[in-house]
Amino acid sequence: MFNLPISYEPPVYRPPSEGPSLLFQVTIGCSNNLCTYCDMYRSKSYRVRPIEEIKRDIHLCANSLVPGDKIFLCDGDALGAPMSVLEETLKTIQEVYPNCRRVGIYATAENILNKTENELKLLNKLGLGIAYLGLESGDDKVLHMIVKGNTAAEMREASLKIKRCGFKLSTIAMLGVGGQKHSENHIEGTAKLLSETCPDFFSFLTTFSVPGTPYHTMIERGLIKPLTSKMLFKEMHDILENSTFDLNPVIFRANHVSNQHPLGGTLSRDKSAIVHQLKEWIAHTPEGVFPPRPHQM
Ligand code: SF4
């Protein structure tokens, strides 16, 4: 472990697969900050950090020999930063971390659609290699209910656009996010959108309501009925069963702390084994039982 010579404005989040990456905050908070289930950046007002501060952080880490073979740019949707800031950040990384293998970033569909293909291609050329997109659901009713800020059509367009521009796309969907009422639409829309976009990486999180969020209030008022463990397994099963991954192999992971059992593989190669495992879990899970809330949440 290295003692970092820089400090972060907390809280700081990154995708599980970016655990070993060196983090730099390009933006603070999230430019949307409205998703009803999310409390990650509610304590922060969104802003883009001055480029001098970002460059100073990068130089301080490099001068202290902090390894940077993988780098992740925070916070919630750093791809929303202006091109001048992103270009300068990536050029500085290339200059002081010439061996950096990949730079990753969180992106919303809005961020992607607001940049031109030439701009995204330029960022990719400067080393920005992977974008993590919180799709959550491929169903418009669910997206509207959780105030995601984008429609399924925009999610599709953004996913295909970022892939066309050379990025690896990592898509995240949320099990149970539509509650019992919207589970069928959520399955259908999400399977369709995944099939149409074939992300390079795909993962599931399980929805747990966080006290203080509008989503939690809706559950308390009975407006959203959470899914039982059996229903969550069925949702995962049905989404995967109804998806076809023909464009490219998809690395699939459902190993987030919120998921009841870890599961993973390459789709479509391992699809039948994964679906079989889910059938087993569905068969052996009693009715009416809810998943335990993970300690880390
Ligand atoms: S876009 Fe992401 S970080 Fe921002 S509020 Fe929604 S879920 Fe949270």
Boltz pocket constraint, residues with backbone or C-beta under 6 A from the ligand:
constraints:
  - pocket:
      binder: B
      contacts: [[A, 30], [A, 31], [A, 32], [A, 33], [A, 34], [A, 35], [A, 38], [A, 39], [A, 40], [A, 41], [A, 76], [A, 77], [A, 108], [A, 134], [A, 148]]
      max_distance: 6.0
